[in-house]
Amino acid sequence: MRHRSLALTAAGLTASAVLCAQTPASGQNAATTAGAQKVWTPPRTTDGYADLQGIWTNNTLTPLERPKELGAKEFYTEAELAELIKKDRDRVALNLEEGRPTEPGTNADVHYDYTQFGTDRGQAKLSWNRRTSMIVGERGTLPPMLPEARKRNADIAAKTRGHELDGPEDLSLSSRCIVDAQESVPMLSGGYNNNLQIVESAGTVAILNEMNHSVRVVPIDGRPHLAAEVRQYRGDSIGHWEGNTLVIDTTNFTALNPFHGSSDKLHVVERLTRVDADTVLYRFTVDDPKTWDEPWTAETAWSKVDGPILEYACHEGNYSLPNTLKGARVADEEAAKKAVK
């Protein structure tokens, strides 16, 4: 697989009322604040829509759910954010110098050094903001999962337990290079390859995800969703414009959608708004009546990067899949030999 690496920087987000007066790091464009918002008019495409085109990164250290120890604290102070930025800079610098020092015997210790291959999240441009979680509101966490959803997911886990390596179809979608979690809907960042390219054309908006090199084509020509019986891993997306905001409505997911144990009733509404030359505000609402007891909303921001988008040759470099299955067959043979003794 080939991965891209951008120069180390701790770039802040342009502040907006929604993201609560964010504190930008060095080298960032002029930021607005909650007390002094600037009116910014986005450029237009030839069709007259807001121009979202370009290469963006959704790389962030802000977790989807708020850490329990933060309670109802929705935003960090400016000083706390500055300390978080410094801490991650120091971590990456130490890893680069000393080769990822870790505690022997820990999970991190048995994994290769991401900084060695330029794939540590902190080596790419990061979008910093004062939010303690992407999920908005006082709770800052996913709503309670319905009892039937917990049972559904437990039954799936029980059915596959002991059969995880029977064949390629038993491995995860990401292990098989079909759909990676960070290229699913909604669009969230992962450990690396967090770049996206937006291209607008007559009647469609295309979003190329660097991870797995997949393209999501969103019609904006007023067509309805596909028939209900047509199901897809990433659902069926249709879009429309509300002023300067691109609204994408996605339904028709399969039950194999990899998003947080959701079901085929998942419904996601995403809103992309370019709030300045270097920032797209990404806000989405998730509704799945078979999984959670209420809808929930999250937001983050995408920062402009120079690019280019590089190829992510997943299938071509996916040596772990055949090797893992080969190891499982060897283990099966050894178990069979012991059984006949």
Secondary structure, 3 states (H helix, E strand, C coil): CCCCCCCCEEEECCCCCCCCCCCCCCCCCCCCECCECCCCCCCECCCCCECCCEEEECCCCCCCCCCHHHCCCCECCHHHHHHHHHHHHHHHHHHHHHCCCCCCCCCHHHCCCHHHHCCCHHHCEEEECCECCCECCCCCCCCCECHHHHHHHHHHHHHHCCCCCCCHHHCCCCCCCCCCHHHCCCCCCCCCCCEEEEEEECCEEEEEECHHHEEEEEECCCCCCCCCCCCECCCEEEEEEECCEEEEEEECECCCCCCCCCCCCCEEEEEEEEEECCEEEEEEEEECCCCECCCEEEEEEEEECCCCCCCCCCCCCCCHHHHHHHHHHHHHHHHHHHHHC
